[in-house]
Amino acid sequence: TRSIFAFEKNGVELKAEFCSPLLLEDLELTGRPVTYILFEVRSIDDREHEVELYCDATSQWCLNNEFSPVYWQRRRTVSMPATAGSDMMVMGMASQNILGAKGDKRRIDWGYLYVLPAAVGVPCNPDSIRTYIGPAGEARGRFRQGRDFPARDDPGMPRKADADLPLAATAFNLGKVGSEPQSRLVLLGYDDL
């Protein structure tokens, strides 16, 4: 299944496509716990525009509630031209108590959320992808101000999600974008161990 959203502002069109490959004729693909977020950007006013994209996933995605302690880390991925050697960002409960809770109004609180940025169709310059794991206010604020993320991820873990909401953030610097679309991809995965 997929959902596509289109936005236009200041002569730039952004399409965001959320795709989960749930094809019953391919059960292996259907069982893959990954959602692909494809961003496509192009100029619609015949001029070039400097474009940066931002995407994040908060620790709330992998916790039962905001009082749960969260842990994060990075895992090396196979170096592919599309990922420019980016690390996969991983978040989850500090203590994995599989099936340790029951009742109504419960969300999953075991397993891990994975976030991996990638380029599409072109080898990606490592300097064009920036990632950070840390407080939401800091990551979002720095991006809005045109500042780089901190050089190191926030070391303050494990901590409750309601304390400076931790997130995994990705920023893509596409440089000058003309009428030829440029695409970037974020893979969101979740495993339940």
Buried (B, 14 or more C-beta within 10 A) or exposed (E): EEEEEEEEEEBBBBBBBBBBBEEEEEEEEEEEEBBBBBBBBBBEEEEEBEBBBBBBBBBBBBBBEBEBBBBBBBEEBEEEEBBBEBBBBBBBBBEBEEEEEEEEEEEEBBBBBBBBBBBBEEEBEEEBBBBBBBBBEBBBEBBEEEEEBBEEBBEEBBBBBEEBBBBBBBBBBBEEBEEEBBBBBBBBBBBEE
